[in-house]
Amino acid sequence: MMTGATELDNAPWRKSVRSGSDGNCVSLASHRAHVAIRDSKDPRRTTIVLAVTETRRLFDEIKAGLFDLD
């Protein structure tokens, strides 16, 4: 697990090139065997840190539509 905010502050955060200009997207940063996920509009708020395997499972579930709201 990441040991503190400093590691995240210094991490290279990335967002998808497919993100729109309205700012509704997330940013990702990888560090060792973990991936941090945050709201790119408000990066100082909550950051979720998951193991790489958990991140892959989450993205697979999103792609499969498990979290669709319609």
Residue pairs with C-beta under 8 A, 6 or more apart in sequence:
1 34
1 49
2 8
2 31
2 32
2 34
2 36
2 49
7 31
8 29
8 31
8 36
8 47
11 29
11 30
11 31
11 36
12 29
13 27
13 28
13 29
13 38
13 40
13 43
14 27
14 28
14 29
15 25
15 26
15 27
15 28
15 40
16 25
19 25
19 40
23 40
23 41
24 41
25 40
26 37
26 38
26 39
26 40
27 37
27 38
27 39
27 40
27 43
28 35
28 36
28 37
29 35
29 36
30 36
30 52
33 51
33 52
34 49
34 50
34 51
34 52
35 49
35 50
35 51
35 52
35 55
36 47
36 48
36 49
37 47
37 48
37 49
37 50
37 55
38 45
38 46
38 47
38 48
39 45
39 46
50 58
61 67
